[in-house]
Amino acid sequence: MRAETETKKTMKRYCPQCEAALDIQSQHLSRASVIGQCPKCDWTGGPDDFLTEFKPPLKSDNPCWTPYVSIDLETSGTDEIYCQILEFGAVIDNWHTPINELPRFHKYILPHDKIDGQPYIYGQPYALALNHEIIRKLAIESLLHPDSEDSDDPAVNTEICTEEALGAHFAAWLQGHDINPLKVTVAGKNFGSFDRQFLKQVHGFGNHVRFRHRAIDPAVFYWRPDIDDKLPDTKTCLERAGFNGRVAHTAVEDCVSVIQLVRRGVRKCQLSASEKCSV
């Protein structure tokens, strides 16, 4: 009995709506008093509704779902020629692991332009203000490690590297998770028109990592052509999916949001198809 109680205490419990780890509250020992609250989508419910294991969105004849990589950049502006990548984030979705336990890759990118040995960041005022915390971290790192040679070695696990070393770091991480870095299926909000264009400007990146031509944009799952004159932004997609609509504007957290939207969108499409087949 004691072993069973300890197992229940250590069992991880997740939100049935967005798969985030639940905050568990209990005032008494009885099961009925246990309440789970989701910090991501504000869902609240009892233990009968908690998720404790994960499977692909719906049953399939193929148990091995194709993994994809959610990628997001934070930059100093919207012009890929004159602005710079400040932060790079990626999360691999294998469809059966809880979202907050999926493999994550994160790098702050040191400025490559230098004048008299000092790094310079060029950008647009709004983007620079939005990403001021990232710039502060880059400033501190530049002072502590002005040569940045150690951070450019893919064998060294640091949160920072130069643009030139980003491709090698990312490729090594992908290979470590059984993803072919030369055939990467990507998901991302506006990846094709924004993130991909910035990464094309990174010297040597394409020698290490190559993306498939088609990318997954979750906006199509939440587009309402009866009222939308364009594809919805991330905030609108999150709200329509039932999440709280907060856009973090940090690379890894935005990757996680994309995965939540993709998983919810695929479930929605499969449920719709199942209903049609049953009619």
ZIRACOR-V792161 format. One record per pair of residues at least 4 apart in sequence whose C-alpha atoms are under 6 Angstrom apart, sorted by the first residue. I is the first residue (numbers start at 1). J is the second residue. Records with the same first field share a line. If there is no record, write none. Layout:
I->J, J
This chain:
7->11
13->22, 50, 51, 52
14->19, 20, 21, 22, 50, 51
15->19, 20, 22
16->51
22->36, 37, 38
23->36, 37
24->35, 36
25->34, 35
26->33, 34
35->45, 46
36->44, 45
37->43, 44
38->42, 43
41->243, 244
54->96, 97
55->96
56->95, 96
57->267
67->93, 94
68->92, 93, 185, 186
69->91, 92, 186, 187
70->90, 91, 186, 187, 188, 255
71->89, 90, 188, 255
72->89, 251, 255
73->87, 88, 251
74->86, 87
75->84, 85, 86
76->83, 84, 123, 127, 128
77->83, 123, 124, 127
79->83
80->198
83->122, 123
86->108, 109
87->107, 108, 109
88->106, 107, 251
89->105, 106, 251, 252
90->104, 105
91->103, 104
92->103
107->159, 160
108->160
109->160, 161, 162, 163
110->161, 162
111->119
113->119, 120
114->118, 119, 120
128->132
141->145
142->146
151->161
152->161, 165
154->169
164->203
167->171, 205, 208
168->208
171->181, 208, 209
174->179
175->179
181->209
182->209, 210
183->210, 211, 212
184->211, 212
185->212
186->215
187->215, 216, 217
188->217
189->217
190->194
191->195, 196
192->196
206->210
218->262
219->232
221->265
222->237
223->231
224->228
232->236
235->245
238->243, 245
239->243, 244, 245
261->265
267->271
